[in-house]
Amino acid sequence: MPVKSDLTIRPIESTELPLLKDFAPPEWNTNISHLFAFYFGQPWFHPIIAEFAGEIVGCANGLLNGKTGWLGSIIVLPEYRSQGIGSALTAHLMEYFRLHGCTHQLLIATKLGQPVYTKLGFTVSSTYTFLRSEKIIPPRATPHIRKAQPGDFEAIRTLDREITREQRTLFLDRFLPEGWVYQAGENQPVAGFFLPSLASGPILAQDPTAGLELLNFKLGLGCTSVVVPTSNQLALEHLSNAGFMVENTAPRMSLGAGLDWIPGGVFSRGGGYCG
């Protein structure tokens, strides 16, 4: 169905943020107004809305990391779906990233959104697996895990860049002071990190021991829901042995050439809007 002729796609105003409170589906467990407010005003964050007849009927956001752009939070209210609004929001972000020199555009698709993104040229490059446990995992001793110090921040940035192949320094920096790192010994390099205050808490590590120990640490904090790249079979097996059950999978989609990232280095995803 063609897009409504009087539909407007525009940046959201700060005073409108509370109106998005109940936009996200319940299973997302996300307050979009809080998410947008948290990043609002940052030059790398582009939140937009779809407006029809004076009412906000959809929203989305873009996250600009150098040459990489993430599309996220693409939501259309149920009564306005199948009218081209989701396509209009997505196309707006695609053009925004193109104008900012992005060579890679990425998103994680829901079943509802995947046909829209496919029509716009996105292709599936990999998948994520969603897992949940009904029980709390008791904390374990973690002698090699400690709070991140300012001297660790550059090592975290480097690890993130090597695994994601993205330039996410500006995005990550506000979360580093509350992060944790894995270091096998005093003279050993930082081999992994966990950022609990970033969305659902990403864990990235360059060696399996660091990744699994950080994952155990996260579970010991009461985490009962984890999302990992499906190709990280080590993490999936570890979670299965800990009593986690697979709930769902979702495709990671790319526009054009996909990034040469290392999914096996991701032991917990950050969020749907940032990978």
N, C-alpha and C positions, 0 to 999 in steps of 0.2 A: 504494500500500500504506500502511495507517495506521502512524503512528509507534509504536514500541515503547512499551508502557505504563510500563516501568521505565527509560526513557531519562531522563537528567538533563542539563540544559543549565546550566552554571554558569561563573563566572569561573575562570580557571586560577590555580593557586598558583605562586609563584616556583620552588618545588622541583620542579615538574612540567615546567618549560620544556624541559629536555633530552629529554624523551620525544617531543617533536614534531620531532626532528631529521630524520627521513626521511619526514615526512608529505607534503611537496610532490611533485608529479609531477616526474620528471627534467627535462622540458622547461622547467619554471619556473626552474631553476637558482637555487633559493632554499632556504636553511635556515630553516625557520619558527621553530625554537627561538631562533636568533640574532635574527631579526626581532622576535619578541615580547620577547626579553630587552632589546633595544636601547631599546624604548619603554616597557617595563614600569614601572608606577607613575606614569606621567604621567596627569593627570586627564582628558585628552582621548583617551586610548587605552583601548579596552575589549576585551581578549582573552578569549575564551570557549572552552570545550570541550564536546563531547558525550561523556557517560560511560554505558557500558552494561555491566552485570555486573562492575563494578569496573575496566573497561578504557576507556581513552580511544580513541574510535572516530572522532572528528571534531573540527575546530577552526574558528575564524573570528575576525575582529577588526573592531572599529568604530573609525573615526577621526572625532572630533567637531570640526568647524571652525565654531563659531558656530551659524548656522542650517542648516549643511550637514553631512550625515553620509555618510561613505564606508564601504561594506561591502567587506571584502576577506578574502583567505586562507581562503575557505570551502571546506573540504576534508573529505571523508568517505573513510575507508579503503575500498579496492575491495571487500572482502568484506562490507561493511555498507551498500553503496549500494542504492538503490531501496527503501528502507525508511522514507522520510520524514525521515531525519536531517538532510539538507541543508536541507530546508524548515524544520525546527525551529530550526536554527542561524540561518537567515536571518530567520525570524519574531522570534526573540529580539532580534536587532540592530534590526530595524524598530521594535519596541516600545521598546527602549532609546532610540533616537533620537527617537521620538514624545514620550516622557516628558521629554526634554531640549529640547523646543521646536524640533526641526528642521523646516524647511519644505521642504527638498530632501534626498532620499536618492539616492545614486548608487553605481553599481558598474560594473565591467568584467567581462563575462561570458565564460566558456569555453563551448564547444559543449555540454559536459556539463551545465553549470549553467543555461544560458539557459532551458530549459523550466520549471525550478523557479521562477526569478525571474518569468517571465511569468505563471505561475499565481498568484503572490503580488501581482500588480498592477504590476510594473515593465514599462516599455515602452522600446523602442530609440529613442534620441534622436540618436545619431551612431555612427561607428565609428572604430577605430584600425587602422592598418596596421603590421605588423611586418616589418622588413627586416633582411637580413644580408648581409655581404660576406665573401668568402673571403680577402681580402687586407687588409693593413694600409695605411691611407692615410698617406703621409709628412706630417710636420708642415709647416705653412705659416707664413709671417710674419704676425703678428697685432698690428700696431702700436696698434690701438685697443682691445685687450683687456688688462686688468690685473687683478691680485688685488683683491678687494673690501676696502674699508676700512670701519671703523665708520661713517664719515660717509656711506657709500653704503647702509647697511642700510635706512633708511626709504624710499629710492627703490626698492629691491628689493621691499619689502613693498607699496608702492603699485602698482608694475608688476604684481606677482602678483595683487593684488586687482582691478585693472582688467581683466586677461585672464581669470582664472578665475572672477571674481565671488564668490570665497570669502573668508572671514575666517580666513586661515591663519597669522597672526602667531606664535602660540604654537608651532605645528607647525614653522614654517620657521626660527625663531630659532637653534636649535642648529646649523644648517647654514650660516648666513651667513658665519662667520669663514673658512670654507674655499672660499667662492664666488669667482666671476670675473664681471666686468662689462664691457660694451661702452660706450665713451664716445668719440664721434667727435672731440672736441676738448676742450681744457681748460675752456672755458666752456660746453660742451654738456652736456645732461642725460644721465644713464645711460639707455640705450635698450634694454638687454637684460641678462640674467644667466644664469649657468650654475652649478648647485649640484652638483658632482661627488660629494659624500658623501651625497646624498639618493637612496636607492634606485639607479636606473640613471642618474641625473643629468639632471634637468629643465633645459630651455632655454626661456625665455620672453622674447619681445622684441616691442616695439611697432612696429618697422619691419623690413622684410625684410632690409636690409643687415646689421643687427645680428644678426638670427636666423641668417642663413646663415654669417656670420663666426664666430659662437659655435659653430655646428654643425661648421664646418671645424676649429675649435680642438679640439673634443671628439674628432673623428675622428682628429686628429693625435696624440692621447694613446693611440691603440691601440684605440679603440672599433670593434667590428665588428658590433654589433647595436643598432638604433635603432627606437623606436616613435613614430609621429607620428599626429596626427589625420588621417584620410583626406581631409578637406576642405582640409588645408594642401597644396595641389598644388605650391606652390613648393618646399617642403621635399622632397616626394616626387620631383619632377623632379631636384632637386639631388642627392639620394641615388642615384637611378637613373644619372645621369651619372657618379657616382663609383664605379659598379660594384656597388651594392647591389641585391639581388633581393628581391622580395616573398615572404615565407614564409607569412603568415597575416593574417587580419583578425579583429577582435573587437568586439562591440557595446558601446557605452557605454549603460547603461540608467538610467532615472530613475523614481522613484516620485512620481507627481503631476507638477506643472509642472517642466519642465527648467530649468536655469540658463541665463541669457542670456549665456553665456561667449563667448570669442573663440578658436575653435580654430586660426585662422590665426596666432595669436600664440604657439602652442606648437610649437617646433621639435624637441623631444625630450620624451617623456613621463617622468614621475618613476617611477611604478610602478603595478601593478594595484590596490593598496590605497589609492592617494592621487591617482590621475589624472596 
